[in-house]
Amino acid sequence: MKPRLTDLKWGGSIGRFSFLFWGSVFFAIKYNLDRLVFFYHNEPSQRWPYPYAGPLPDMTRMGQTTLFFALLLVALPFILAGVNLTLKRLRSLDQSSWLVCFFFLPYINLFFFVILSLLPGRAECAEIPRNKLDSLLGRYIPPTRWGSVALACLITVTLGLGFGLMAMNVFKEYGLTPPA
């Protein structure tokens, strides 16, 4: 399904490609608007608008309340658009609307976006014959109990090691306060 401007209306559902397209477009626009706000507020020390992969500084304590409120004002329309798109995608997947809460959780929302972009909707699943769908899953899930256990352990250990390495290397200073 091709992305259309009608995808942005409230209500209804949305396909995975349209969801991925509009989410990426809004992310790029928001990111560059944040850069303009930072440029306007003369923050040359920050090359990026703010660290997307790190903690946000406490701007109220740093005397930058105008910058904080400017960023908040810029974010509001994108929050509304993101909630709308996420709700539409959840509807197309026949999932609970309460899952939209993941949209507001830092870092988890990125994984949530990827998952919603990859999962086929109910209309896409209806087009696939049932035996074809079973064979697609059957290729990846072992038929035996111990094979399933081994696959689950492999996936869990891989994800655990990945997140552990990310925590040690990317977030090594997360939560530390700079010396006064």
C-alpha positions as CSV (number, residue, x, y, z in Angstrom):
1,M,0.0,0.0,0.0
2,K,1.4,3.3,-1.1
3,P,1.6,6.2,1.5
4,R,-1.1,8.8,1.0
5,L,-2.0,12.0,2.8
6,T,-5.3,10.4,3.8
7,D,-3.2,8.0,6.0
8,L,-2.8,11.0,8.4
9,K,-6.5,11.3,9.2
10,W,-7.8,10.2,12.6
11,G,-9.3,6.8,12.7
12,G,-9.0,3.7,10.5
13,S,-6.0,1.6,10.0
14,I,-2.7,1.8,8.2
15,G,-0.3,-0.6,6.4
16,R,3.2,-1.3,7.6
17,F,4.9,0.5,4.7
18,S,2.8,3.6,5.1
19,F,3.5,3.5,8.9
20,L,7.2,3.1,8.3
21,F,7.2,5.9,5.7
22,W,5.3,8.5,7.7
23,G,7.1,7.6,10.9
24,S,10.5,8.1,9.2
25,V,9.3,11.4,7.6
26,F,8.1,12.8,10.8
27,F,11.2,11.7,12.7
28,A,13.4,13.5,10.1
29,I,11.4,16.7,10.1
30,K,11.3,16.8,14.0
31,Y,15.0,16.1,14.2
32,N,15.8,19.0,11.9
33,L,13.4,21.3,13.6
34,D,15.1,20.6,16.9
35,R,18.4,21.4,15.2
36,L,17.0,24.8,14.2
37,V,15.7,25.5,17.7
38,F,19.2,24.7,19.1
39,F,20.8,26.9,16.5
40,Y,18.4,29.7,17.4
41,H,19.2,29.4,21.1
42,N,23.0,29.5,20.3
43,E,24.0,26.1,21.6
44,P,27.3,25.6,19.7
45,S,28.5,23.0,22.2
46,Q,25.8,20.6,21.0
47,R,26.5,19.2,17.6
48,W,23.2,17.3,17.7
49,P,20.0,18.8,18.9
50,Y,20.1,16.5,21.9
51,P,21.5,13.1,22.5
52,Y,18.9,10.6,21.1
53,A,21.0,7.8,22.4
54,G,21.7,9.3,25.9
55,P,20.1,11.1,28.7
56,L,18.6,14.5,28.3
57,P,20.3,17.2,30.4
58,D,18.2,18.9,33.0
59,M,17.6,22.1,31.1
60,T,15.5,23.8,33.9
61,R,18.5,23.6,36.3
62,M,20.9,24.9,33.6
63,G,18.9,28.1,33.1
64,Q,17.6,27.1,29.7
65,T,13.9,27.0,30.4
66,T,13.1,28.9,27.1
67,L,15.0,26.2,25.1
68,F,13.1,23.5,27.0
69,F,9.7,25.1,26.3
70,A,10.6,25.7,22.6
71,L,11.5,22.1,22.2
72,L,8.3,21.1,23.9
73,L,6.2,23.3,21.7
74,V,7.9,21.9,18.6
75,A,7.3,18.3,19.8
76,L,3.5,18.6,20.5
77,P,2.3,18.2,16.9
78,F,4.7,15.3,16.3
79,I,3.4,13.6,19.5
80,L,-0.1,13.9,18.2
81,A,0.9,12.5,14.8
82,G,2.9,9.7,16.3
83,V,0.0,8.7,18.6
84,N,-2.4,8.8,15.7
85,L,-0.2,6.6,13.4
86,T,0.6,4.2,16.2
87,L,-3.1,3.8,17.1
88,K,-3.9,3.2,13.4
89,R,-1.2,0.6,13.1
90,L,-2.4,-1.2,16.3
91,R,-5.9,-1.3,14.9
92,S,-4.6,-2.9,11.7
93,L,-2.9,-5.5,13.8
94,D,-6.0,-6.2,16.0
95,Q,-4.0,-5.2,19.1
96,S,-5.1,-3.3,22.2
97,S,-5.0,0.5,21.9
98,W,-3.3,0.6,25.3
99,L,-0.1,-0.5,23.6
100,V,0.2,3.1,22.4
101,C,1.8,3.7,25.8
102,F,5.0,2.2,24.5
103,F,5.2,5.3,22.2
104,F,6.2,7.4,25.2
105,L,8.9,5.1,26.6
106,P,12.4,6.2,25.6
107,Y,14.4,3.6,23.6
108,I,11.6,1.1,23.9
109,N,9.6,3.2,21.4
110,L,12.3,2.7,18.8
111,F,12.0,-1.1,19.1
112,F,8.2,-0.7,19.1
113,F,8.3,1.3,15.9
114,V,10.4,-1.4,14.2
115,I,8.1,-4.2,15.4
116,L,5.0,-2.4,14.2
117,S,6.7,-1.7,10.9
118,L,7.6,-5.4,10.4
119,L,4.4,-7.2,11.5
120,P,1.9,-7.9,8.8
121,G,-1.6,-6.6,9.4
122,R,-4.8,-8.6,9.4
123,A,-5.5,-7.8,5.7
124,E,-2.1,-8.9,4.7
125,C,-2.4,-12.1,6.7
126,A,-5.8,-12.8,5.1
127,E,-4.2,-12.8,1.7
128,I,-1.7,-15.6,2.6
129,P,-3.1,-19.1,2.6
130,R,-3.1,-20.7,6.0
131,N,-0.7,-23.6,5.1
132,K,1.7,-21.1,3.6
133,L,1.7,-19.1,6.8
134,D,2.4,-22.3,8.8
135,S,5.3,-23.2,6.6
136,L,6.8,-19.7,7.0
137,L,6.8,-20.1,10.8
138,G,7.8,-23.7,10.6
139,R,11.1,-22.8,8.9
140,Y,12.2,-20.8,11.9
141,I,10.6,-22.6,14.9
142,P,12.1,-26.1,15.6
143,P,9.4,-28.8,15.8
144,T,10.9,-30.5,18.9
145,R,10.6,-29.2,22.5
146,W,14.4,-29.1,23.1
147,G,14.9,-27.4,19.7
148,S,12.5,-24.7,20.8
149,V,14.3,-24.4,24.1
150,A,17.6,-24.0,22.4
151,L,16.3,-21.4,20.0
152,A,14.7,-19.4,22.9
153,C,18.0,-19.5,24.8
154,L,20.0,-18.4,21.8
155,I,17.7,-15.5,21.1
156,T,17.7,-14.5,24.8
157,V,21.4,-14.7,25.2
158,T,22.0,-12.8,22.0
159,L,19.7,-10.0,23.0
160,G,21.1,-10.0,26.6
161,L,24.7,-9.7,25.4
162,G,23.7,-7.0,22.9
163,F,21.9,-4.9,25.5
164,G,24.7,-5.5,28.0
165,L,27.4,-4.3,25.5
166,M,25.2,-1.3,24.6
167,A,24.8,-0.4,28.3
168,M,28.5,-0.7,28.9
169,N,29.7,1.2,25.8
170,V,26.9,3.6,24.9
171,F,25.3,4.5,28.2
172,K,28.5,4.3,30.4
173,E,27.9,7.8,31.7
174,Y,24.1,7.7,31.9
175,G,22.9,9.0,35.3
176,L,26.3,10.4,36.3
177,T,26.2,14.1,37.3
178,P,29.0,16.3,36.0
179,P,31.4,17.6,38.7
180,A,30.5,21.0,40.0
